[in-house]
Every structure is written in structure tokens, then in C-alpha cells.
């Protein structure tokens, strides 16, 4: 394997400490992502007829869905054996561990609750929220990179990094691949498509399809979880969880356009 690789920058994960409190880069990235999503949501609020108070409720419920669903999903999807032997592990959030797919299920539950409370269409609510999600995803991947976690598989490409804790062999910076695809590209696609009115469900379906496809691709370059490995020596846990997203997303898009066709017939 070639010796040409990039040295991982020595970045302290803690920005500053004030007594028992510490501001970490990972947390700051999510705060930036949430703040940007809030700002963009307010700019698009005129499309919904909601008040700013209702928007605050929606984002608050969504935030809870991310946190609770992300933690529960991580434990059940990736650490279920540990949970069976130590059920209280579910609540040890300080040990780290969040799952996007669990967070997505949590957000869907939050959107269902909001839509029911406001007597709004779930697909319409989902279409409003979907373009905002890649912002947080992208910033979260930057946080993963700064933390030197969720690194990629070994490689000899010129842009490979040697990550602290991952041994001396250079690896793909898969966190940056995910930042670009799941954050930048997915946001650009959803934002451009959402500029013009679309049938309810199209944007939500496009988000599910886009994320599922991008995550499936990046997983070929991301190191599988050591305690899970690969299924059939090819597919990772992340890919198995992302495949249904692609099919459900396609189903949403087909349903949305068929429903519009019937309505206009």
C-alpha cells in the first residue's frame, strides 16, 4: 500500500470548558445545522399557512424524534446484544451512539403527531421538512470527521487519512463523502425540486430515495461495525437499512403522481 496519505489534523474535540460544562465540536455542528434549518424553515413558512409558534412546535418535536429515535435505533440496530445483557445501556447516552435510521423513524413519528394535532396532511408536512434535513446530516458528518470516528475502509488513494485509533493504515475519509452526498448534493437536489409546486409526497419520496442511495454507495467505502461485520461478505448493516428507504421513496413518488393524475382526471 502506498505511503502517500494525509495526516489527520490534531483537533481537540472540546472547543472550551467552563467548569463541568464543555462545548464540543460535534455538538456545535448540530447546533449550526439546526439553526440553519430553522432559518430556512422560516423563509418557507409562507407556503404552509402555519404560525411561527406552530413551526417551533414542529421543529421541537422533530428534534426530540432525532434524539430519542437516534438513540433507540442505535441500540436496537447495532448494539442489541449489549442491550439484552444490560438494558440500562439504552439510557447511557454519554457513551455515544446514534443511528440515522432510528432518528428518521423518530422524526416520522414526530411528524405524524404534528400532522394529527394540526389536522394537516402527513405528506405535506414531510415535504416541508425533507429539504431541511440534509443540513443537519451534513454538519453531523463534519462532526464525525473532527472526532475521528466512523472512518472508512483501508485504501491507498492520495486523499486517504490515518485516523487516530484506527491503526497506522490510511483510510477513506468516508465522513467527508457522506457530508458531500448526504449533505450538499441531497440538499441541492431537494431544494431545487421543491422550488416549484409538486404533488404531496414527491419531496419526501425523493429524500428517502436520495439518502438511501447515497448511504448505500458510501457504505462500500466506510468501515463496517466491527461487532457486526458484513452480511454475505458484501452488505453492511447500513446498506440493509438503507435499501428499504430507496423502495419506499420510489413508492412515495409513484403514489404522489398517480394521485395527482386521478385528481386531475
C-alpha atoms as an extended CHARMM CRD file, in Angstrom:
* protein
*
       265  EXT
         1         1  UNK       CA              0.0000000000        0.0000000000        0.0000000000  PROA      1               0.0000000000
         2         2  UNK       CA              1.3070000000        3.4480000000       -0.9100000000  PROA      2               0.0000000000
         3         3  UNK       CA              2.7810000000        5.6980000000        1.7580000000  PROA      3               0.0000000000
         4         4  UNK       CA              1.2480000000        8.8740000000        0.3380000000  PROA      4               0.0000000000
         5         5  UNK       CA             -1.5460000000        9.8920000000        2.6500000000  PROA      5               0.0000000000
         6         6  UNK       CA             -2.8260000000       12.8960000000        4.5390000000  PROA      6               0.0000000000
         7         7  UNK       CA             -2.1020000000       13.4160000000        8.2040000000  PROA      7               0.0000000000
         8         8  UNK       CA             -5.2580000000       13.7150000000       10.2390000000  PROA      8               0.0000000000
         9         9  UNK       CA             -5.3610000000       17.1770000000       11.8420000000  PROA      9               0.0000000000
        10        10  UNK       CA             -4.9910000000       17.1670000000       15.6140000000  PROA      10              0.0000000000
        11        11  UNK       CA             -8.2610000000       18.7850000000       16.6530000000  PROA      11              0.0000000000
        12        12  UNK       CA             -9.3420000000       18.8000000000       20.2640000000  PROA      12              0.0000000000
        13        13  UNK       CA            -12.9770000000       17.5890000000       20.2410000000  PROA      13              0.0000000000
        14        14  UNK       CA            -13.6730000000       20.0450000000       23.0810000000  PROA      14              0.0000000000
        15        15  UNK       CA            -13.7290000000       23.6990000000       21.9930000000  PROA      15              0.0000000000
        16        16  UNK       CA            -13.7050000000       25.0390000000       25.5430000000  PROA      16              0.0000000000
        17        17  UNK       CA            -14.6980000000       24.0020000000       29.0420000000  PROA      17              0.0000000000
        18        18  UNK       CA            -16.4510000000       26.0440000000       31.6960000000  PROA      18              0.0000000000
        19        19  UNK       CA            -16.4750000000       24.0900000000       34.9300000000  PROA      19              0.0000000000
        20        20  UNK       CA            -18.3820000000       20.8330000000       34.3770000000  PROA      20              0.0000000000
        21        21  UNK       CA            -19.7350000000       22.1000000000       31.0490000000  PROA      21              0.0000000000
        22        22  UNK       CA            -17.9180000000       21.5570000000       27.7800000000  PROA      22              0.0000000000
        23        23  UNK       CA            -18.7130000000       22.7080000000       24.2610000000  PROA      23              0.0000000000
        24        24  UNK       CA            -17.7090000000       20.0430000000       21.7500000000  PROA      24              0.0000000000
        25        25  UNK       CA            -17.2640000000       20.4090000000       18.0130000000  PROA      25              0.0000000000
        26        26  UNK       CA            -19.7520000000       17.5930000000       17.4180000000  PROA      26              0.0000000000
        27        27  UNK       CA            -22.4450000000       19.3680000000       19.4020000000  PROA      27              0.0000000000
        28        28  UNK       CA            -21.6290000000       22.6920000000       17.7500000000  PROA      28              0.0000000000
        29        29  UNK       CA            -22.0450000000       21.1670000000       14.2940000000  PROA      29              0.0000000000
        30        30  UNK       CA            -25.5370000000       20.0160000000       15.1740000000  PROA      30              0.0000000000
        31        31  UNK       CA            -26.3890000000       23.4200000000       16.6340000000  PROA      31              0.0000000000
        32        32  UNK       CA            -25.2610000000       25.0670000000       13.3990000000  PROA      32              0.0000000000
        33        33  UNK       CA            -27.2920000000       22.5830000000       11.3610000000  PROA      33              0.0000000000
        34        34  UNK       CA            -30.3810000000       23.1150000000       13.5000000000  PROA      34              0.0000000000
        35        35  UNK       CA            -30.0070000000       26.8970000000       13.3350000000  PROA      35              0.0000000000
        36        36  UNK       CA            -29.6560000000       26.8730000000        9.5410000000  PROA      36              0.0000000000
        37        37  UNK       CA            -32.6670000000       24.5710000000        9.1960000000  PROA      37              0.0000000000
        38        38  UNK       CA            -34.7010000000       26.9080000000       11.4280000000  PROA      38              0.0000000000
        39        39  UNK       CA            -33.7430000000       29.9110000000        9.3120000000  PROA      39              0.0000000000
        40        40  UNK       CA            -34.6620000000       28.1930000000        6.0580000000  PROA      40              0.0000000000
        41        41  UNK       CA            -37.9000000000       26.8740000000        7.5320000000  PROA      41              0.0000000000
        42        42  UNK       CA            -38.9520000000       30.3910000000        8.4980000000  PROA      42              0.0000000000
        43        43  UNK       CA            -38.2420000000       31.5680000000        4.9550000000  PROA      43              0.0000000000
        44        44  UNK       CA            -40.5460000000       28.8430000000        3.5910000000  PROA      44              0.0000000000
        45        45  UNK       CA            -43.2300000000       29.2720000000        6.2270000000  PROA      45              0.0000000000
        46        46  UNK       CA            -45.4620000000       31.2840000000        3.8780000000  PROA      46              0.0000000000
        47        47  UNK       CA            -46.1410000000       28.1070000000        1.9180000000  PROA      47              0.0000000000
        48        48  UNK       CA            -47.8630000000       26.3650000000        4.8100000000  PROA      48              0.0000000000
        49        49  UNK       CA            -50.1860000000       28.8270000000        6.4910000000  PROA      49              0.0000000000
        50        50  UNK       CA            -48.6930000000       27.8680000000        9.8600000000  PROA      50              0.0000000000
        51        51  UNK       CA            -47.7470000000       30.3610000000       12.5380000000  PROA      51              0.0000000000
        52        52  UNK       CA            -44.2190000000       30.7100000000       13.8600000000  PROA      52              0.0000000000
        53        53  UNK       CA            -45.4010000000       29.0810000000       17.0770000000  PROA      53              0.0000000000
        54        54  UNK       CA            -46.5950000000       26.0460000000       15.1400000000  PROA      54              0.0000000000
        55        55  UNK       CA            -43.2710000000       25.9300000000       13.2950000000  PROA      55              0.0000000000
        56        56  UNK       CA            -41.4760000000       25.9900000000       16.6510000000  PROA      56              0.0000000000
        57        57  UNK       CA            -43.6180000000       23.0520000000       17.7990000000  PROA      57              0.0000000000
        58        58  UNK       CA            -42.8050000000       21.1160000000       14.6180000000  PROA      58              0.0000000000
        59        59  UNK       CA            -39.0640000000       21.6310000000       14.9350000000  PROA      59              0.0000000000
        60        60  UNK       CA            -39.1360000000       20.8520000000       18.6560000000  PROA      60              0.0000000000
        61        61  UNK       CA            -40.9860000000       17.5750000000       18.0700000000  PROA      61              0.0000000000
        62        62  UNK       CA            -38.5930000000       16.7770000000       15.2420000000  PROA      62              0.0000000000
        63        63  UNK       CA            -35.5930000000       17.4500000000       17.4860000000  PROA      63              0.0000000000
        64        64  UNK       CA            -36.9700000000       15.0880000000       20.1260000000  PROA      64              0.0000000000
        65        65  UNK       CA            -37.5840000000       12.4900000000       17.4250000000  PROA      65              0.0000000000
        66        66  UNK       CA            -33.9750000000       12.7130000000       16.2700000000  PROA      66              0.0000000000
        67        67  UNK       CA            -32.5530000000       12.3350000000       19.7780000000  PROA      67              0.0000000000
        68        68  UNK       CA            -34.8620000000        9.6160000000       21.0840000000  PROA      68              0.0000000000
        69        69  UNK       CA            -35.1860000000        7.6990000000       17.8240000000  PROA      69              0.0000000000
        70        70  UNK       CA            -31.4780000000        8.0170000000       17.0820000000  PROA      70              0.0000000000
        71        71  UNK       CA            -30.5000000000        6.5360000000       20.4290000000  PROA      71              0.0000000000
        72        72  UNK       CA            -33.1120000000        3.7690000000       20.4370000000  PROA      72              0.0000000000
        73        73  UNK       CA            -32.2910000000        2.9220000000       16.8230000000  PROA      73              0.0000000000
        74        74  UNK       CA            -28.5670000000        2.6920000000       17.5230000000  PROA      74              0.0000000000
        75        75  UNK       CA            -29.0940000000        0.3680000000       20.4810000000  PROA      75              0.0000000000
        76        76  UNK       CA            -31.5800000000       -1.8810000000       18.6730000000  PROA      76              0.0000000000
        77        77  UNK       CA            -29.9090000000       -1.8830000000       15.2420000000  PROA      77              0.0000000000
        78        78  UNK       CA            -26.2620000000       -2.0230000000       16.3060000000  PROA      78              0.0000000000
        79        79  UNK       CA            -25.9910000000       -2.9730000000       19.9960000000  PROA      79              0.0000000000
        80        80  UNK       CA            -28.9700000000       -5.2300000000       20.6190000000  PROA      80              0.0000000000
        81        81  UNK       CA            -26.9200000000       -7.9960000000       22.2630000000  PROA      81              0.0000000000
        82        82  UNK       CA            -25.4420000000       -5.4630000000       24.6690000000  PROA      82              0.0000000000
        83        83  UNK       CA            -28.9250000000       -4.1480000000       25.3990000000  PROA      83              0.0000000000
        84        84  UNK       CA            -30.1620000000       -7.6540000000       26.2370000000  PROA      84              0.0000000000
        85        85  UNK       CA            -27.3370000000       -8.1550000000       28.7120000000  PROA      85              0.0000000000
        86        86  UNK       CA            -27.5240000000       -4.5800000000       30.0800000000  PROA      86              0.0000000000
        87        87  UNK       CA            -30.9210000000       -2.9050000000       29.4290000000  PROA      87              0.0000000000
        88        88  UNK       CA            -29.8200000000        0.3210000000       31.1310000000  PROA      88              0.0000000000
        89        89  UNK       CA            -27.2960000000        0.7860000000       28.3150000000  PROA      89              0.0000000000
        90        90  UNK       CA            -30.1690000000        2.3630000000       26.3740000000  PROA      90              0.0000000000
        91        91  UNK       CA            -30.0070000000        5.3790000000       28.6770000000  PROA      91              0.0000000000
        92        92  UNK       CA            -26.2100000000        5.7540000000       28.7610000000  PROA      92              0.0000000000
        93        93  UNK       CA            -26.1930000000        8.4230000000       26.0950000000  PROA      93              0.0000000000
        94        94  UNK       CA            -22.8750000000        9.8140000000       27.3440000000  PROA      94              0.0000000000
        95        95  UNK       CA            -21.1520000000        6.7210000000       25.9250000000  PROA      95              0.0000000000
        96        96  UNK       CA            -22.1170000000        7.8620000000       22.4210000000  PROA      96              0.0000000000
        97        97  UNK       CA            -24.0440000000        6.0810000000       19.7200000000  PROA      97              0.0000000000
        98        98  UNK       CA            -26.7470000000        7.4930000000       17.4150000000  PROA      98              0.0000000000
        99        99  UNK       CA            -28.3500000000        5.9200000000       14.3700000000  PROA      99              0.0000000000
       100       100  UNK       CA            -29.6420000000        7.9280000000       11.4230000000  PROA      100             0.0000000000
       101       101  UNK       CA            -32.2300000000        5.2920000000       10.5670000000  PROA      101             0.0000000000
       102       102  UNK       CA            -33.5090000000        5.3040000000       14.1450000000  PROA      102             0.0000000000
       103       103  UNK       CA            -33.5500000000        9.0920000000       14.1190000000  PROA      103             0.0000000000
       104       104  UNK       CA            -35.5340000000        9.0110000000       10.8730000000  PROA      104             0.0000000000
       105       105  UNK       CA            -38.1700000000        6.7710000000       12.4460000000  PROA      105             0.0000000000
       106       106  UNK       CA            -38.2880000000        9.1430000000       15.4170000000  PROA      106             0.0000000000
       107       107  UNK       CA            -38.7910000000       12.1390000000       13.1260000000  PROA      107             0.0000000000
       108       108  UNK       CA            -41.5470000000       10.3300000000       11.2010000000  PROA      108             0.0000000000
       109       109  UNK       CA            -43.3320000000        9.6420000000       14.4900000000  PROA      109             0.0000000000
       110       110  UNK       CA            -42.9530000000       13.3250000000       15.4120000000  PROA      110             0.0000000000
       111       111  UNK       CA            -44.3340000000       14.4410000000       12.0370000000  PROA      111             0.0000000000
       112       112  UNK       CA            -47.2820000000       12.0830000000       12.3970000000  PROA      112             0.0000000000
       113       113  UNK       CA            -48.0570000000       13.5740000000       15.8020000000  PROA      113             0.0000000000
       114       114  UNK       CA            -47.7430000000       17.1410000000       14.4950000000  PROA      114             0.0000000000
       115       115  UNK       CA            -49.8740000000       16.4270000000       11.4230000000  PROA      115             0.0000000000
       116       116  UNK       CA            -52.5890000000       14.8500000000       13.5550000000  PROA      116             0.0000000000
       117       117  UNK       CA            -52.5630000000       17.7410000000       16.0290000000  PROA      117             0.0000000000
       118       118  UNK       CA            -52.8270000000       20.3220000000       13.2320000000  PROA      118             0.0000000000
       119       119  UNK       CA            -55.1250000000       18.1950000000       11.0520000000  PROA      119             0.0000000000
       120       120  UNK       CA            -52.6170000000       18.5440000000        8.2370000000  PROA      120             0.0000000000
       121       121  UNK       CA            -51.5100000000       16.1220000000        5.5350000000  PROA      121             0.0000000000
       122       122  UNK       CA            -48.5790000000       13.9910000000        6.7040000000  PROA      122             0.0000000000
       123       123  UNK       CA            -47.1020000000       14.0140000000        3.2030000000  PROA      123             0.0000000000
       124       124  UNK       CA            -47.3310000000       17.8070000000        3.0480000000  PROA      124             0.0000000000
       125       125  UNK       CA            -45.5910000000       18.1260000000        6.4200000000  PROA      125             0.0000000000
       126       126  UNK       CA            -42.9270000000       15.6670000000        5.2850000000  PROA      126             0.0000000000
       127       127  UNK       CA            -42.3640000000       17.5970000000        2.0570000000  PROA      127             0.0000000000
       128       128  UNK       CA            -41.8270000000       20.7830000000        4.0740000000  PROA      128             0.0000000000
       129       129  UNK       CA            -39.3050000000       19.1870000000        6.4360000000  PROA      129             0.0000000000
       130       130  UNK       CA            -37.3800000000       16.9780000000        3.9680000000  PROA      130             0.0000000000
       131       131  UNK       CA            -35.2110000000       19.7220000000        2.3680000000  PROA      131             0.0000000000
       132       132  UNK       CA            -34.1260000000       20.8810000000        5.8310000000  PROA      132             0.0000000000
       133       133  UNK       CA            -32.7860000000       17.5130000000        6.9710000000  PROA      133             0.0000000000
       134       134  UNK       CA            -29.6290000000       17.2940000000        4.8030000000  PROA      134             0.0000000000
       135       135  UNK       CA            -28.2660000000       20.4100000000        6.5110000000  PROA      135             0.0000000000
       136       136  UNK       CA            -28.1250000000       18.6480000000        9.8660000000  PROA      136             0.0000000000
       137       137  UNK       CA            -26.8670000000       15.4560000000        8.2300000000  PROA      137             0.0000000000
       138       138  UNK       CA            -24.0050000000       17.2680000000        6.5540000000  PROA      138             0.0000000000
       139       139  UNK       CA            -22.9450000000       19.1270000000        9.6810000000  PROA      139             0.0000000000
       140       140  UNK       CA            -23.1390000000       15.9040000000       11.6830000000  PROA      140             0.0000000000
       141       141  UNK       CA            -20.7230000000       14.2210000000        9.2590000000  PROA      141             0.0000000000
       142       142  UNK       CA            -18.3020000000       17.1120000000        9.6880000000  PROA      142             0.0000000000
       143       143  UNK       CA            -18.5670000000       16.4720000000       13.4290000000  PROA      143             0.0000000000
       144       144  UNK       CA            -17.7930000000       12.7860000000       12.8480000000  PROA      144             0.0000000000
       145       145  UNK       CA            -14.6960000000       13.7400000000       10.8680000000  PROA      145             0.0000000000
       146       146  UNK       CA            -13.4570000000       16.1610000000       13.5370000000  PROA      146             0.0000000000
       147       147  UNK       CA            -13.9550000000       13.4500000000       16.1520000000  PROA      147             0.0000000000
       148       148  UNK       CA            -12.0030000000       10.9780000000       14.0050000000  PROA      148             0.0000000000
       149       149  UNK       CA            -14.8490000000        8.4490000000       14.1480000000  PROA      149             0.0000000000
       150       150  UNK       CA            -16.8370000000        6.3970000000       11.6370000000  PROA      150             0.0000000000
       151       151  UNK       CA            -13.7850000000        6.2610000000        9.3960000000  PROA      151             0.0000000000
       152       152  UNK       CA            -13.5800000000        4.4940000000        6.0550000000  PROA      152             0.0000000000
       153       153  UNK       CA            -12.0210000000        1.2900000000        4.8160000000  PROA      153             0.0000000000
       154       154  UNK       CA             -8.3160000000        0.9650000000        4.1170000000  PROA      154             0.0000000000
       155       155  UNK       CA             -7.1210000000        2.4090000000        0.8300000000  PROA      155             0.0000000000
       156       156  UNK       CA             -4.1320000000        3.8880000000       -0.9800000000  PROA      156             0.0000000000
       157       157  UNK       CA             -5.9010000000        6.8280000000       -2.6510000000  PROA      157             0.0000000000
       158       158  UNK       CA             -3.9270000000       10.1130000000       -2.4020000000  PROA      158             0.0000000000
       159       159  UNK       CA             -6.5740000000       11.7400000000       -0.1580000000  PROA      159             0.0000000000
       160       160  UNK       CA             -6.5580000000        8.9170000000        2.4290000000  PROA      160             0.0000000000
       161       161  UNK       CA             -6.1190000000        9.7270000000        6.1300000000  PROA      161             0.0000000000
       162       162  UNK       CA             -4.5840000000        7.8570000000        9.0230000000  PROA      162             0.0000000000
       163       163  UNK       CA             -7.1900000000        8.2620000000       11.7540000000  PROA      163             0.0000000000
       164       164  UNK       CA             -6.2490000000        8.1890000000       15.4430000000  PROA      164             0.0000000000
       165       165  UNK       CA             -7.4780000000        4.9260000000       16.9250000000  PROA      165             0.0000000000
       166       166  UNK       CA             -7.8110000000        3.2320000000       13.5210000000  PROA      166             0.0000000000
       167       167  UNK       CA             -4.2770000000        1.9130000000       13.2350000000  PROA      167             0.0000000000
       168       168  UNK       CA             -1.3940000000        3.0530000000       11.0100000000  PROA      168             0.0000000000
       169       169  UNK       CA             -3.0420000000        2.2080000000        7.6930000000  PROA      169             0.0000000000
       170       170  UNK       CA             -4.5740000000        5.0610000000        5.6230000000  PROA      170             0.0000000000
       171       171  UNK       CA             -8.3290000000        5.0040000000        5.1640000000  PROA      171             0.0000000000
       172       172  UNK       CA            -11.0670000000        6.6280000000        3.1170000000  PROA      172             0.0000000000
       173       173  UNK       CA            -12.4240000000        9.8190000000        4.7480000000  PROA      173             0.0000000000
       174       174  UNK       CA            -15.9110000000        8.3760000000        4.3610000000  PROA      174             0.0000000000
       175       175  UNK       CA            -17.3370000000       11.0280000000        6.6960000000  PROA      175             0.0000000000
       176       176  UNK       CA            -16.4770000000       13.6530000000        4.0650000000  PROA      176             0.0000000000
       177       177  UNK       CA            -18.0150000000       11.5260000000        1.3080000000  PROA      177             0.0000000000
       178       178  UNK       CA            -21.2270000000       11.4290000000        3.3310000000  PROA      178             0.0000000000
       179       179  UNK       CA            -21.0300000000       15.1630000000        4.0150000000  PROA      179             0.0000000000
       180       180  UNK       CA            -20.8550000000       15.8370000000        0.2900000000  PROA      180             0.0000000000
       181       181  UNK       CA            -23.5140000000       13.3580000000       -0.8690000000  PROA      181             0.0000000000
       182       182  UNK       CA            -25.9750000000       13.2620000000        2.0470000000  PROA      182             0.0000000000
       183       183  UNK       CA            -25.4780000000       16.9030000000        2.9320000000  PROA      183             0.0000000000
       184       184  UNK       CA            -24.5210000000       19.0860000000       -0.0330000000  PROA      184             0.0000000000
       185       185  UNK       CA            -25.8450000000       17.1190000000       -3.0220000000  PROA      185             0.0000000000
       186       186  UNK       CA            -29.0530000000       15.8980000000       -1.3750000000  PROA      186             0.0000000000
       187       187  UNK       CA            -29.8700000000       19.3860000000       -0.0960000000  PROA      187             0.0000000000
       188       188  UNK       CA            -29.2690000000       20.9220000000       -3.5350000000  PROA      188             0.0000000000
       189       189  UNK       CA            -31.4940000000       18.3500000000       -5.2640000000  PROA      189             0.0000000000
       190       190  UNK       CA            -34.3580000000       18.6600000000       -2.7810000000  PROA      190             0.0000000000
       191       191  UNK       CA            -34.1690000000       22.4350000000       -2.6600000000  PROA      191             0.0000000000
       192       192  UNK       CA            -34.2010000000       22.8100000000       -6.4500000000  PROA      192             0.0000000000
       193       193  UNK       CA            -37.0490000000       20.3370000000       -6.8800000000  PROA      193             0.0000000000
       194       194  UNK       CA            -39.0970000000       21.9920000000       -4.1250000000  PROA      194             0.0000000000
       195       195  UNK       CA            -38.8970000000       25.4480000000       -5.7240000000  PROA      195             0.0000000000
       196       196  UNK       CA            -41.9060000000       24.6150000000       -7.8890000000  PROA      196             0.0000000000
       197       197  UNK       CA            -45.1280000000       23.0620000000       -6.5050000000  PROA      197             0.0000000000
       198       198  UNK       CA            -45.0620000000       19.2610000000       -6.5850000000  PROA      198             0.0000000000
       199       199  UNK       CA            -47.6640000000       16.6110000000       -5.7260000000  PROA      199             0.0000000000
       200       200  UNK       CA            -47.6920000000       15.8930000000       -1.9850000000  PROA      200             0.0000000000
       201       201  UNK       CA            -45.2070000000       13.1250000000       -1.2360000000  PROA      201             0.0000000000
       202       202  UNK       CA            -42.7370000000       13.7660000000       -4.0730000000  PROA      202             0.0000000000
       203       203  UNK       CA            -40.1790000000       15.6360000000       -1.9630000000  PROA      203             0.0000000000
       204       204  UNK       CA            -40.4710000000       13.1480000000        0.9030000000  PROA      204             0.0000000000
       205       205  UNK       CA            -40.0330000000       10.2560000000       -1.5180000000  PROA      205             0.0000000000
       206       206  UNK       CA            -37.0830000000       11.9210000000       -3.1960000000  PROA      206             0.0000000000
       207       207  UNK       CA            -35.4180000000       12.4100000000        0.1860000000  PROA      207             0.0000000000
       208       208  UNK       CA            -35.8500000000        8.7380000000        1.1150000000  PROA      208             0.0000000000
       209       209  UNK       CA            -34.6130000000        7.6010000000       -2.2900000000  PROA      209             0.0000000000
       210       210  UNK       CA            -31.6850000000       10.0370000000       -2.3650000000  PROA      210             0.0000000000
       211       211  UNK       CA            -30.4390000000        9.3450000000        1.1350000000  PROA      211             0.0000000000
       212       212  UNK       CA            -30.8950000000        5.6000000000        0.8020000000  PROA      212             0.0000000000
       213       213  UNK       CA            -28.9740000000        5.5500000000       -2.4870000000  PROA      213             0.0000000000
       214       214  UNK       CA            -26.1350000000        7.8050000000       -1.2910000000  PROA      214             0.0000000000
       215       215  UNK       CA            -25.7500000000        5.9420000000        2.0050000000  PROA      215             0.0000000000
       216       216  UNK       CA            -25.7420000000        2.6020000000        0.1660000000  PROA      216             0.0000000000
       217       217  UNK       CA            -22.9140000000        3.8240000000       -2.0860000000  PROA      217             0.0000000000
       218       218  UNK       CA            -20.7880000000        5.3320000000        0.6910000000  PROA      218             0.0000000000
       219       219  UNK       CA            -21.0770000000        2.1730000000        2.7930000000  PROA      219             0.0000000000
       220       220  UNK       CA            -18.7570000000        0.4680000000        0.2820000000  PROA      220             0.0000000000
       221       221  UNK       CA            -16.0450000000        2.8590000000        1.4820000000  PROA      221             0.0000000000
       222       222  UNK       CA            -16.9900000000        3.0190000000        5.1680000000  PROA      222             0.0000000000
       223       223  UNK       CA            -15.5420000000        0.5630000000        7.6810000000  PROA      223             0.0000000000
       224       224  UNK       CA            -18.2740000000       -1.8460000000        8.8380000000  PROA      224             0.0000000000
       225       225  UNK       CA            -19.0610000000       -2.0670000000       12.5320000000  PROA      225             0.0000000000
       226       226  UNK       CA            -16.5260000000       -4.4910000000       13.9880000000  PROA      226             0.0000000000
       227       227  UNK       CA            -19.0720000000       -6.4150000000       16.0670000000  PROA      227             0.0000000000
       228       228  UNK       CA            -21.4390000000       -6.8240000000       13.1030000000  PROA      228             0.0000000000
       229       229  UNK       CA            -19.2240000000       -7.0260000000       10.0410000000  PROA      229             0.0000000000
       230       230  UNK       CA            -20.7470000000       -7.7160000000        6.6340000000  PROA      230             0.0000000000
       231       231  UNK       CA            -23.6780000000       -9.8780000000        5.6470000000  PROA      231             0.0000000000
       232       232  UNK       CA            -22.6800000000      -12.3610000000        2.9990000000  PROA      232             0.0000000000
       233       233  UNK       CA            -19.2840000000      -10.6280000000        2.8110000000  PROA      233             0.0000000000
       234       234  UNK       CA            -20.8220000000       -7.8020000000        0.7840000000  PROA      234             0.0000000000
       235       235  UNK       CA            -23.5760000000       -5.8210000000        2.5190000000  PROA      235             0.0000000000
       236       236  UNK       CA            -23.2390000000       -3.8050000000        5.7040000000  PROA      236             0.0000000000
       237       237  UNK       CA            -25.9030000000       -3.1180000000        8.3080000000  PROA      237             0.0000000000
       238       238  UNK       CA            -26.1880000000        0.4340000000        6.9930000000  PROA      238             0.0000000000
       239       239  UNK       CA            -26.8720000000       -0.8380000000        3.4860000000  PROA      239             0.0000000000
       240       240  UNK       CA            -29.5330000000       -3.2770000000        4.6650000000  PROA      240             0.0000000000
       241       241  UNK       CA            -31.2670000000       -0.4200000000        6.4970000000  PROA      241             0.0000000000
       242       242  UNK       CA            -30.9520000000        1.9280000000        3.5080000000  PROA      242             0.0000000000
       243       243  UNK       CA            -32.3260000000       -0.3800000000        0.8110000000  PROA      243             0.0000000000
       244       244  UNK       CA            -35.9360000000       -0.2010000000        2.0970000000  PROA      244             0.0000000000
       245       245  UNK       CA            -35.6610000000        3.5970000000        2.0710000000  PROA      245             0.0000000000
       246       246  UNK       CA            -34.9820000000        3.5170000000       -1.6610000000  PROA      246             0.0000000000
       247       247  UNK       CA            -38.0090000000        1.3540000000       -2.4320000000  PROA      247             0.0000000000
       248       248  UNK       CA            -40.3060000000        3.2920000000       -0.1000000000  PROA      248             0.0000000000
       249       249  UNK       CA            -39.0960000000        6.5510000000       -1.6390000000  PROA      249             0.0000000000
       250       250  UNK       CA            -39.8510000000        5.3060000000       -5.1570000000  PROA      250             0.0000000000
       251       251  UNK       CA            -43.2710000000        4.1710000000       -3.9310000000  PROA      251             0.0000000000
       252       252  UNK       CA            -44.0000000000        7.6240000000       -2.4870000000  PROA      252             0.0000000000
       253       253  UNK       CA            -43.1010000000        9.3300000000       -5.7770000000  PROA      253             0.0000000000
       254       254  UNK       CA            -45.2110000000        6.9630000000       -7.8830000000  PROA      254             0.0000000000
       255       255  UNK       CA            -48.1530000000        7.2950000000       -5.4840000000  PROA      255             0.0000000000
       256       256  UNK       CA            -47.9070000000       11.0970000000       -5.4750000000  PROA      256             0.0000000000
       257       257  UNK       CA            -48.0100000000       11.4340000000       -9.2690000000  PROA      257             0.0000000000
       258       258  UNK       CA            -50.7160000000        8.7930000000       -9.6600000000  PROA      258             0.0000000000
       259       259  UNK       CA            -52.8390000000       10.5580000000       -7.0770000000  PROA      259             0.0000000000
       260       260  UNK       CA            -52.3710000000       13.8550000000       -8.9160000000  PROA      260             0.0000000000
       261       261  UNK       CA            -53.2990000000       12.1950000000      -12.2130000000  PROA      261             0.0000000000
       262       262  UNK       CA            -56.5100000000       10.7930000000      -10.7160000000  PROA      262             0.0000000000
       263       263  UNK       CA            -57.3620000000       14.1490000000       -9.1310000000  PROA      263             0.0000000000
       264       264  UNK       CA            -56.9210000000       15.9530000000      -12.4650000000  PROA      264             0.0000000000
       265       265  UNK       CA            -58.7760000000       13.3320000000      -14.4930000000  PROA      265             0.0000000000
